[in-house]
Amino acid sequence: MNAGVFEKYALQCADEIFKNNKVAVMVGGTGLYINAFCNSIDEIPDVSPEIRNNIISNYTANGLAWLQNEVQTKDVDFWQTAEQQNPQRLMRALEVIEATGKSINSFKRNIQVERPFNIIKIGLELSRQELINNINLRVAKMIEEGLVEEVASLIPYQHLNALQTVGYKELFEYFDGKISKAQAIEKIKISTRQYAKRQMTWFKKDAEIKWFNVSETIDLDIL
């Protein structure tokens, strides 16, 4: 799964929904995927598994600082506007320039497409403390429902890009003997808070989003 695949899949689902309903609701999530659905995604060349796996291995071994330095050195154009704390975006940019010799920015057309339906964007806000409480409860529930056991079963595949994400990478550190289980759980909470902050930064840049506090009653007429 990537943003391009998601775009096609989500549009097919929307077509099915609109056959019998006037409204479809998408809830999320990852800004890049939402943008792909709303505005389409640029066609970026495929990258060989060897290049991708080599970058992931180096990132796993050397950390975010190594990854940031690689991107800053090799793709200056992208680095200037990059989410510099987002390893997935940085790894994607690095693999593209290593595979093609061109900045990932050179493949971006920045052309908005017209969808055959109207899109209304609604953003919901919580107080910081409510958000922290919700994240802590969510992590506790994930652990209770078997996240540790799930990650243990995935150890042979921990090099895969899809598993370099919050919740997995922290527990891989635990299974590698680098940190305790309690430390891994606390790191998941911290990483999730950082991810939520990056999400909010991304979405606040979108002037089309109408923001509401979750404690408010939304008057749909104003949408």
Secondary structure, DSSP 4 states (H G I P E B T S, - for coil): --HHHHHHHHHHHHHHHHTT-S--------HHHHHHHHH---------HHHHHHHHHHHHHHHHHHHHHHHHHH-HHHHTTS-TT-HHHHHHHHHHHHHHSS-GGGG----PPPPSS---EEEEE--HHHHHHHHHHHHHHHHHTTHHHHHHHTGGGTTSGGGSSTTTHHHHHHHTTSS-HHHHHHHHHHHHHHHHHHHHHHHHT-TTEEEEETTSPP-GGG-
